[in-house]
């Protein structure tokens, strides 16, 4: 049975998100219950790290700087400078236990419901509307219907976790012409990794979502992972993560710090970016 392991900051994040109010749209999630029903509900069915290649590295400029914390930021393939994606920049230098096992663990966690992330667009009917909105992430519950290749299927009916299911939000989002852009995003990702249930916090995040032409969304997500959260996970890894692997990661992680979790605070975070996809789903109702 995998153990649950998370950084202490998670509880604080959930407390902060309790009000779940959109800054620009003025939409209070508390006014309409757990699901507002303003727009469509999606579930993430693919998620992976954006990794550097010979053309550069994709991601976001999270801190409006090209060399904050003493580490120069690379450029994107389109020439955009100041890209904050430290995980993707050093991915090929990480131990195989991380660079090969973690992507597979994410896929497995999507299929078995551990990483069952629902996304609701609040304040607008769809991404073809125009104006401010909010984005809310919640933990789904129940069995996940998957395709033969293990991807969660669109169109299925899901339930929300009966506990504290709020995983994060972006209170400042905008939609127009089939695109969503979000800032100030916080999100908790739950993954079963090396016999451990990991909860990884992504904060100070940004997102870009576009219509895939088939009812789903293509995703690009980026943000800052607190170094303390990464170290909490690394030092608690069990199962096939032996002492040597943990020791190697403990030595590497502090060297990766390139951003700040608080713009006015110390350098204490590691930037990263994800590619992904989401499919439309329906919410189960018992009729009450």
C-alpha positions, 0 to 999 in steps of 0.5 A: 500500500503506497504511503501518503507523503506531502509537504507541510505547505499543502494544508496551508494552501488549502486553507488559503483557497477556502474562499476560492474567489476570482480576483478579476471576474469577482466570482465567488465559488462559495456562492454556488457550491462546489461546482458553479456550472458556469462553463464546461467541466474537464478532467486532465487525461495527459500530463508530462514535463516539458523538456529542453531540446536543441531548439530551446525549452518551452515554459513561462517567464514566471518572475519577469527576470532573465537571471533571478537567483543567479541562474540564467534563464534559457530561451524558448524555441520561438525566441522568447527569453526568460523562460523559467523551467529548471526541471526541464532544463536539467531533466536529462541529468537527473537519476533514471529513477526520476527521469524514467519512472516519474513520467510513467508514474504520472500516466499510471496515476491518471489512469487509476484515479490518484491524479484525477484532476477536474478543471472548471471554468468559472464566470464564462460559458466557454473559452470562446467567450471573451472576458475575465474568468476563474479556473478551479481544480478539484479532486475527482473520485471513483473508477476512471474509464480508460482507452486501451492505451490507458488514457482517461476517456472523455464524456464519462461521468465522475464524482468529486472526492467527498473530502476536502477536494479543492486542489487549487485555482487561478483567480485571475484568468481570461478567455477569448477566441478559444484560448484561456490564459491564467496567472496566480495559479496554485495546484496540488498534483497527487502521484503514486511514485515509488510506493509513495503517494506524493502531493506536489505543490505548484505555486505562482503558476501560469497556464495556457489552454487552447481548444483542440478542435475535438471538444478537449483542451491542449494544456501548458502549465508552469509554476514554482515548486518549493524546494522544501516540498521537493526535499520533503518528498525526496527524504521520504521516498520508500520502496525501490528508492534506495539510500543511494538514490535519495542521497543523490537527489538530496545533493542535487535539489538545492542546486536547482533553486532558480526562483522565489515562492514569494516575489519578495522572499528568498530564492527557495523554489524550483521552476517547472512546466508541463504539457497536457490535455484535458477531456470534457466530463460530466458530474455525477448527481444523486438528484438531491 
